[in-house]
Amino acid sequence: APLQAPLIEECDPADLPPGVDPVDCCPPKPSTKAIDFVPPPKSAPIRIRPAAHLLTDEYIKKYEKAIRLMKALPADDPRNFYQQANVHCAYCNGAHQQVGLPDADFQVHESWLFLPFHRWYLYFFERIAGKMLNDPNFAMPYWNWDSPAGSNMPPMYTNLNSPLYDAIRNPAHYAPRVIDLVFDGVESTATDEEQHRYNMSLMYKQMITNAKTKDLFFGSAYRAGDKKSPGAGSIELQPHGGVHAWCCDPKSPNHEDMGHFYSAGRDPIFYAHHSNIDRMWVLWKQLGGKKRVDISDPDFLNATFHFYDENAQLVRVRVGDCLDNKKLKFEYQKVPVPWTKAKP
Ligand code: C2O
């Protein structure tokens, strides 16, 4: 059977690393019952998610304004920026339980739920940001780390005066440092040129060589009653995990912010990282072939999550409703994709 959306009322304290400031990762209790997700109407505008390194100053200002307003919402508003960060903590650090199985964590990493969960999460985050701006076209930028053109940490995130700034990061990895997509704490000594080549071969390997079938790309099946984290899909550990490690502060005790589930969502760059991870799902299907298609197992399609939407209404969403990004009314700005030709 499919995993059912965890009940907010049954949310438990998260399993946090010892010694961290206590935080309640559970979402505010809903005042009304959850509604089932209804896809946006065909006539709704399409949000085109732009590459972060190509943003105009005007766009950056707008994006900053949205994040500033989200941070300024009352602390118990589910749309508050830090409540949004807690969504990640609750779904990843053992706060949410499987329905009817109080001892089984609902965990969204290292299984076929990884891509759909993060797609939904970003979908609502983007709508909340757009609501702050009264702009139904507002689209979340993506950090185009899969291309040499986007291989620096976008400077808007490292501007001290910006709400996009997070102090708990690795300053040694600011631009113009070229990202190492397999970073695991050890600094590479490669030149920029070499690093670009390593990164492009890694992308080729994870998106093409190691992702020939849907099971390899999405990760292992995870059904009601299963133990958490049965196995990650091809891109979850690298580059996904590598980018998290690249951003976090090496001096922080648990790799905060980006390097630990409970704190990752506190860094605004998280959402640009996940925008690009989500774009990889779109690109993978566009590579073509009979095997590069979404999983059709009903336990995948009918798995559900709870999220608060831009009106602070609790919504129950199905994995099967997020597979087509066009139906959700977002697309990605097209940029060159150099790794498709980077066969090692
Ligand atoms: Cu839920 Cu990038 O992790």
Boltz pocket constraint, residues with backbone or C-beta under 6 A from the ligand:
constraints:
  - pocket:
      binder: B
      contacts: [[A, 88], [A, 92], [A, 109], [A, 118], [A, 240], [A, 244], [A, 264], [A, 274]]
      max_distance: 6.0
